[in-house]
Amino acid sequence: CSSAGQACADPDTAADSLRDWTCTCPLPSLGMATAQAAACVIDECEEESANCTTCEKGACATADQNCTDPHTASDKLGDWVCQCPAPYAGDAVAQAAVCAINECTEGSALCTSCSKGTCAAAGQTCDDPAQLRSSLGDWTCTCAPPAQGSAVAEVADCTIDECEEARAECTTCEKGTCSDAGQACADPNTTSTSVSDWTCTCPLPSLGEATAQAAVCNIDECEEMSADCTTCAKDTCTGVGQVCDDPDTLATSLSDWTCTCARPASGMALAAAAACVIDECTVVDALCPTCANGACAAAGQACVDEELDHLSLSDWVCVCPRPSSGVAVTAVATCTLDECTTTDELCTTCADGTCAAAGQACADGNQDHLSLSDWTCTCARPASGMALAAAAACVIDECTVVDALCPTCANGACAAAGQACVDEELDHLSLSDWVCVCPRPSSGVAVTAVATCTLDECTTTDELCTTCADGTCAAAGQACADGNQDHLSLSDWTC
């Protein structure tokens, strides 16, 4: 026993009990023999004692595999085998096996996760990428070209992106129709049963889409605000209160938008803000509360708006018609006509120099444009005289006029001498013709000078002469003589 490494035991040591000793295999092996070395065995699948360092000890069972020890002799250790259960295939010595199964080809009833012809029935190919027991239900159905698509453990939803697919098998595919036009292709429904539904979409900032053909691209340069549109108006028009219009929105027709001024202003510009104007004289629009609206015309006047900028409002004026004058801002003008100073050929009632030609002053007391032919000519000092709408007949009475401007006038010389001043010719051009006339009963006249007055008391019969002879001498048959006839030498006559 000992030479076999076994324990010897004699169950009965009586002298008459011979050859009953036994050899017993050391643990973890099993085996016993009487009177000889035992044949030791160890089933490494079943043995679980700590003394068996080579035993399986559940390695197979843990992996849900079957354990088999093909050689249980104690000198055949570490040869146990883990075998995968059906329908899996695979075994390994002294370790858990890697179990494999091709779920596409396996058709046994034991494989509940296998495809069992599912893909083939749909005209698809089956593939099991990881044929491990730990990887079940990972088989895929793959669509047949030109369709694309795969699904795990079920029939695939087959798709054809008619934009991307370029193979000859796809007779409905886009194959560059969109890209050749610079457009983007999109297939909204890539189900393999939905064909010829791809669309061409215009690149931003243009708009447009067409099914199964190149699109007609449009861009409204007034509406498009994206940075992609370098020719668009954006807020060029609207930012200054103007209306934007794009007459041709084809993507090939760019920079043709216009800005149009908002009422009541007018003005339009191509691809730029317009210079807006409002002629407040001609515009008749309820939106223009500052416009003349015919006020000037109704008064027979001209309306003028010199600053037409739409921001320059309430600056129109009414201008009176020739030959009158007058201007008023945003109102009917008060028209005047000075018939003395106006030289307009349209004024048929004006003085037109009549007074000036006669050296006279012209005055128009009522300059209302409807008050005509009321101007007057007034004679210049020292003359006097006035006439309506004609040159005046000027007179100067050199006896009565006291004016420094009249050097020929009497200026009171006659009166100072107690004489009467007489100017029989009053025409202003007849000067230095006044005379001093001695008072009664004396006599005497002098032109432009004081007269020398005389009084012959013999011959004078004037009742005002109380000192005269009055026929006294004659009545007595005597001669009368007045030796000193000075008008101040009185009562000196002799008979």
C-alpha positions in Angstrom: 0.0 0.0 0.0 2.6 2.5 1.1 4.6 2.0 -2.1 1.4 3.0 -4.0 1.0 6.0 -1.7 -2.1 4.3 -0.2 -3.1 3.8 3.4 -3.0 0.2 4.8 -5.7 -1.0 7.2 -6.2 -4.4 8.9 -9.8 -4.6 9.9 -9.3 -7.8 11.9 -6.0 -8.5 13.5 -6.9 -11.9 14.9 -4.3 -14.4 14.1 -6.7 -16.5 12.2 -7.8 -13.5 10.0 -5.1 -13.2 7.4 -4.9 -11.4 4.1 -7.8 -9.1 5.0 -5.8 -5.9 5.0 -6.8 -3.2 2.6 -5.2 -0.5 0.6 -7.2 2.7 0.5 -6.5 5.5 -2.0 -5.6 8.9 -0.6 -8.2 11.7 -0.9 -9.4 13.1 -3.1 -9.2 9.9 -5.1 -11.4 7.0 -4.4 -10.6 3.3 -4.3 -9.9 0.4 -2.0 -8.5 -3.1 -2.5 -8.0 -6.1 -0.2 -4.6 -7.5 0.2 -3.4 -5.5 -2.8 -2.8 -2.0 -3.9 -6.1 -0.3 -4.9 -7.0 1.0 -8.3 -7.5 4.7 -7.4 -10.0 6.8 -9.4 -11.2 10.4 -9.2 -14.1 11.8 -11.3 -12.9 15.4 -11.6 -16.4 16.4 -12.6 -18.0 15.1 -9.4 -15.3 15.6 -6.8 -15.6 18.9 -5.0 -13.2 18.5 -2.0 -10.5 21.0 -1.4 -7.9 18.3 -1.8 -8.6 18.1 -5.6 -6.9 21.0 -7.1 -7.5 19.8 -10.7 -11.2 19.1 -10.3 -13.9 20.9 -12.2 -15.8 22.1 -9.1 -18.7 23.6 -11.0 -16.8 25.3 -13.8 -19.0 23.6 -16.4 -22.2 23.8 -14.4 -21.7 27.5 -13.8 -21.6 28.0 -17.6 -24.6 25.7 -18.0 -22.4 23.1 -19.7 -22.1 19.4 -19.2 -18.9 18.0 -17.5 -17.3 14.8 -18.7 -14.2 13.1 -17.3 -13.0 10.7 -20.0 -10.3 9.1 -17.7 -11.0 8.8 -14.0 -7.7 7.1 -13.1 -6.0 9.1 -10.4 -3.0 9.5 -12.6 -5.1 11.1 -15.4 -5.9 14.5 -14.0 -6.9 17.8 -15.6 -8.6 16.1 -18.5 -12.2 16.8 -17.7 -14.2 18.4 -20.5 -17.0 21.1 -20.5 -19.4 20.4 -23.4 -22.0 22.9 -24.6 -25.6 21.7 -24.5 -27.6 21.4 -27.7 -28.2 23.2 -29.9 -24.8 24.9 -29.2 -21.5 23.5 -30.3 -18.2 23.6 -28.5 -16.2 21.9 -25.8 -13.0 22.7 -23.8 -10.6 20.7 -21.6 -10.3 21.8 -17.9 -12.3 25.0 -18.5 -15.7 26.2 -19.6 -16.2 25.9 -23.3 -16.9 28.7 -25.7 -20.3 27.8 -27.0 -21.2 28.7 -30.6 -24.3 28.7 -32.6 -25.1 30.0 -36.1 -28.6 31.4 -35.6 -29.0 31.7 -39.4 -28.3 28.1 -40.2 -29.4 26.3 -37.0 -32.9 25.0 -37.5 -33.5 22.8 -34.5 -36.5 23.3 -32.3 -34.1 23.8 -29.3 -33.0 27.1 -30.8 -35.8 29.5 -30.0 -33.7 32.5 -31.0 -32.7 31.3 -34.4 -34.0 32.9 -37.7 -35.3 29.7 -39.1 -35.6 31.2 -42.6 -37.2 34.5 -41.6 -34.7 36.5 -43.7 -34.9 34.2 -46.7 -38.6 34.4 -46.7 -38.4 38.2 -47.1 -35.8 37.9 -49.9 -33.1 39.1 -47.5 -29.8 37.6 -46.4 -29.1 36.3 -42.9 -25.9 36.9 -41.0 -24.9 35.9 -37.5 -22.0 38.2 -36.6 -21.2 36.7 -33.2 -21.9 33.0 -33.1 -21.5 32.7 -29.3 -23.9 31.3 -26.8 -23.6 34.5 -24.9 -24.7 36.4 -28.0 -28.1 35.3 -29.0 -30.7 37.0 -31.0 -28.0 39.1 -32.8 -28.6 37.7 -36.2 -29.5 40.2 -38.9 -31.5 40.3 -42.0 -29.9 42.5 -44.7 -31.8 43.9 -47.7 -30.8 42.9 -51.2 -29.2 45.7 -53.3 -29.9 48.3 -54.3 -32.0 48.5 -51.2 -30.3 49.1 -47.9 -31.2 48.2 -44.4 -30.7 45.6 -41.8 -32.4 44.5 -38.7 -31.4 42.4 -35.7 -33.5 39.3 -35.1 -36.2 40.4 -37.5 -37.0 41.2 -41.1 -35.3 44.5 -42.1 -37.1 47.6 -43.2 -35.5 48.0 -46.6 -34.7 51.5 -47.8 -33.4 53.0 -50.9 -32.1 56.6 -50.6 -32.6 57.6 -54.1 -30.4 60.6 -53.6 -27.4 58.5 -52.6 -27.8 55.3 -54.6 -26.0 55.5 -57.9 -25.9 51.8 -58.9 -27.4 50.8 -62.2 -29.9 48.6 -60.4 -31.8 51.8 -59.3 -33.6 53.1 -62.3 -35.6 55.7 -60.3 -32.6 57.2 -58.4 -31.5 60.9 -58.7 -28.0 60.2 -60.0 -26.8 63.8 -60.0 -29.9 65.6 -61.3 -30.0 67.8 -58.2 -26.3 68.3 -57.7 -25.8 69.2 -61.4 -28.2 72.1 -60.8 -26.4 73.0 -57.5 -29.4 71.8 -55.5 -29.7 69.5 -52.5 -31.4 66.1 -52.9 -33.6 64.6 -50.2 -35.6 61.3 -50.2 -38.5 61.9 -47.8 -39.5 58.2 -47.8 -36.7 55.8 -48.3 -38.8 52.7 -47.9 -37.9 50.4 -50.8 -41.5 50.4 -52.0 -41.5 54.3 -52.2 -39.7 55.3 -55.3 -39.4 58.4 -57.5 -40.3 60.6 -54.5 -36.9 62.2 -54.1 -36.8 66.0 -54.2 -34.4 68.7 -55.4 -34.3 71.7 -53.0 -32.7 75.0 -53.9 -29.7 76.2 -51.9 -30.2 79.0 -49.5 -31.0 81.8 -49.7 -33.2 80.7 -52.7 -36.4 78.8 -52.3 -37.9 76.0 -54.4 -38.4 72.3 -54.5 -39.4 69.8 -57.1 -40.1 66.0 -57.0 -37.9 63.7 -59.2 -36.5 66.7 -61.1 -34.5 69.8 -60.7 -36.4 72.6 -59.0 -37.1 76.1 -60.2 -35.3 78.3 -57.6 -36.8 81.6 -56.4 -35.6 84.2 -54.0 -37.7 87.2 -53.0 -34.9 89.7 -52.3 -37.3 91.8 -50.3 -38.4 89.0 -47.9 -35.1 87.1 -47.5 -33.1 88.3 -44.5 -30.4 85.6 -44.1 -26.7 86.5 -44.3 -26.5 84.1 -47.2 -28.2 86.6 -49.5 -25.6 89.3 -50.3 -27.9 90.9 -52.9 -31.0 91.1 -50.7 -32.6 94.3 -49.6 -32.9 93.2 -45.9 -34.0 96.4 -44.1 -32.7 98.8 -46.8 -36.3 99.8 -47.8 -38.3 99.0 -44.6 -35.7 100.5 -42.4 -36.6 104.0 -43.8 -40.3 103.3 -44.1 -40.3 102.4 -47.8 -42.0 99.5 -49.7 -39.8 96.8 -51.2 -40.7 95.0 -54.3 -39.0 92.2 -56.2 -40.5 92.0 -59.7 -38.7 88.8 -60.7 -38.0 86.3 -58.0 -36.1 83.8 -60.1 -32.8 83.0 -58.4 -31.1 84.0 -61.7 -32.6 87.5 -61.5 -30.8 89.3 -58.6 -30.4 92.9 -57.5 -33.6 93.9 -59.3 -35.6 94.8 -56.2 -36.8 98.3 -55.8 -37.6 100.7 -52.9 -40.7 102.7 -53.4 -41.6 105.6 -51.1 -44.7 105.3 -48.9 -47.6 107.6 -49.6 -48.0 110.5 -49.8 -44.3 110.7 -50.9 -43.1 109.5 -54.3 -39.9 108.1 -55.5 -38.4 104.8 -56.4 -34.8 103.4 -56.6 -33.3 100.2 -57.9 -31.5 98.1 -55.3 -31.2 101.1 -52.9 -33.3 103.3 -50.7 -35.2 105.9 -52.8 -34.9 109.6 -52.5 -38.5 110.4 -51.4 -40.1 113.6 -52.4 -43.4 115.3 -51.5 -44.5 118.3 -53.6 -47.0 119.6 -51.2 -48.4 121.8 -53.9 -49.3 119.0 -56.3 -50.0 116.1 -54.0 -53.7 115.6 -53.2 -53.8 112.8 -50.7 -55.6 112.3 -47.5 -52.4 111.0 -46.0 -50.8 114.4 -46.5 -52.4 116.7 -43.9 -49.7 119.3 -44.5 -50.3 119.6 -48.3 -51.8 122.7 -49.9 -54.7 120.6 -51.4 -55.5 123.4 -53.9 -55.7 126.3 -51.4 -53.4 128.5 -53.5 -55.1 127.7 -56.8 -58.5 128.4 -55.3 -57.3 131.9 -54.5 -55.8 132.3 -58.0 -52.3 132.1 -56.7 -49.4 129.9 -57.5 -48.2 127.2 -55.1 -44.4 126.7 -54.8 -42.7 123.9 -52.8 -38.9 124.5 -53.3 -37.8 121.8 -50.8 -39.3 118.5 -52.0 -37.6 116.2 -49.5 -40.3 114.1 -47.8 -39.0 115.2 -44.4 -39.3 118.9 -45.2 -43.0 119.5 -44.7 -45.2 122.6 -44.2 -42.9 124.7 -46.2 -45.0 125.3 -49.3 -46.0 128.9 -50.1 -48.8 130.7 -52.0 -47.3 133.3 -54.4 -49.5 136.1 -55.8 -49.9 136.3 -59.6 -48.2 139.0 -61.5 -48.3 141.9 -61.4 -49.3 141.7 -57.8 -46.8 140.6 -55.1 -47.1 138.6 -51.9 -46.0 135.3 -50.4 -47.4 133.3 -47.4 -46.1 130.1 -45.9 -48.8 127.3 -45.8 -51.5 129.8 -46.3 -53.2 132.0 -49.0 -51.1 135.1 -49.5 -52.3 138.7 -49.0 -51.7 140.1 -52.5 -50.6 143.7 -52.9 -50.0 145.8 -56.0 -48.2 149.2 -55.6 -49.1 150.8 -58.9 -46.5 153.4 -58.3 -43.4 151.1 -58.1 -44.5 148.1 -60.1 -42.9 148.1 -63.5 -44.4 144.7 -64.6 -45.6 144.8 -68.2 -48.7 142.9 -67.1 -49.9 145.9 -65.1 -51.9 148.0 -67.5 -53.2 150.3 -64.7 -49.8 151.1 -63.1 -48.3 154.6 -63.1 -45.3 153.3 -65.1 -43.2 156.4 -64.4 -46.0 158.9 -65.2 -45.5 160.9 -61.9 -41.7 160.6 -62.0 -41.6 161.9 -65.6 -43.4 165.0 -64.3 -41.2 165.3 -61.3 -44.0 164.4 -59.0 -44.4 161.8 -56.2 -46.5 158.8 -56.8 -48.6 157.2 -54.0 -50.8 154.2 -54.0 -52.9 154.5 -50.8 -54.7 151.2 -51.3 -52.3 148.5 -52.4 -54.8 145.7 -52.5 -54.3 143.8 -55.8 -58.0 144.3 -56.6 -57.9 148.1 -56.0 -56.6 149.5 -59.3 -56.1 152.9 -60.9 -56.2 154.6 -57.5 -52.7 155.9 -57.5 -52.0 159.6 -57.4 -49.4 162.0 -58.6 -48.5 164.7 -56.0 -46.5 167.8 -57.0 -43.1 168.3 -55.4 -42.6 171.2 -53.0 -42.9 174.0 -53.1 -45.6 173.4 -55.7 -49.0 171.9 -54.8 -51.4 169.7 -56.7 -52.6 166.1 -56.9 -54.3 164.0 -59.6 -55.8 160.5 -59.6 -54.1 158.1 -62.0 -52.5 160.9 -63.9 -49.8 163.6 -63.6 -51.1 166.5 -61.5 -51.4 170.1 -62.6 -48.9 171.7 -60.2 -49.3 175.3 -59.0 -47.3 177.7 -56.9 -48.9 180.8 -55.5 -45.7 182.7 -54.9 -47.6 185.1 -52.7 -48.9 182.6 -50.2 -46.3 179.9 -50.2 -43.8 180.1 -47.4 -41.2 177.4 -48.1 -37.5 177.4 -48.0 -37.6 175.5 -51.3 -39.2 178.5 -53.0 -36.5 181.2 -53.4 -38.7 183.1 -55.8 -41.6 183.4 -53.5 -42.7 186.8 -51.9 -42.3 185.2 -48.4 -44.4 188.0 -46.9 -42.5 190.9 -48.4 -45.6 192.7 -49.7 -47.5 192.1 -46.5 -44.6 193.5 -44.4 -45.0 196.7 -46.4 -48.7 196.8 -46.0 -49.2 195.9 -49.6 -51.2 193.2 -51.3 -49.4 190.3 -53.1 -50.8 189.1 -56.3 -49.6 186.0 -58.4 -51.9 185.9 -61.3 -50.1 183.0 -63.1 -50.0 180.0 -60.7 -48.4 177.4 -63.0 -45.4 176.0 -61.1 -43.2 176.7 -64.1 -44.2 180.4 -64.1 -42.1 181.9 -61.3 -40.9 185.4 -60.2 -44.1 187.0 -61.6 -45.8 188.0 -58.3 -46.4 191.7 -57.7 -46.8 194.0 -54.6 -49.9 196.3 -55.0 -50.2 199.4 -52.9 -53.4 199.6 -50.8 -56.2 202.1 -51.6 -56.4 204.9 -51.9 -52.7 205.0 -52.9 -51.5 203.4 -56.1 -48.4 201.6 -57.2 -47.3 198.1 -58.4 -43.9 196.4 -58.4 -42.9 192.9 -59.7 -41.2 190.7 -57.1 -40.6 193.7 -55.0 -42.3 196.1 -52.6 -44.1 198.8 -54.6 -43.5 202.6 -54.3 -46.9 203.8 -53.2 -48.2 207.3 -54.3 -51.3 209.4 -53.5 -52.2 212.6 -55.6 -54.7 214.1 -53.2 -55.8 216.5 -56.0 -56.8 213.9 -58.5 -57.8 210.9 -56.4 -61.5 210.5 -56.0 -61.4 207.3 -54.0 -63.9 207.4 -51.2 -61.2 205.9 -48.9 -59.2 209.1 -49.2 -60.5 211.4 -46.5 -57.8 213.9 -46.9 -58.1 214.4 -50.7 -59.2 217.7 -52.3 -62.2 215.9 -53.8 -62.9 218.9 -56.2 -62.6 221.6 -53.6 -60.2 223.7 -55.6 -62.1 223.1 -58.9 -65.4 224.1 -57.3 -63.8 227.5 -56.4 -62.4 227.8 -59.9 -58.9 227.3 -58.5 -56.0 225.0 -59.5 -55.1 222.2 -57.1 -51.6 221.0 -56.6 -50.1 218.1 -54.4 -46.4 218.8 -54.3 -45.6 215.6 -52.3 -47.5 212.6 -53.5 -45.9 210.1 -51.1 -48.8 208.0 -49.8 -47.8 208.9 -46.3 -47.7 212.7 -47.0 -51.3 213.7 -46.6 -53.3 216.9 -46.4 -50.5 218.8 -48.1 -52.4 219.7 -51.3 -52.9 223.4 -52.2 -55.6 225.4 -54.1 
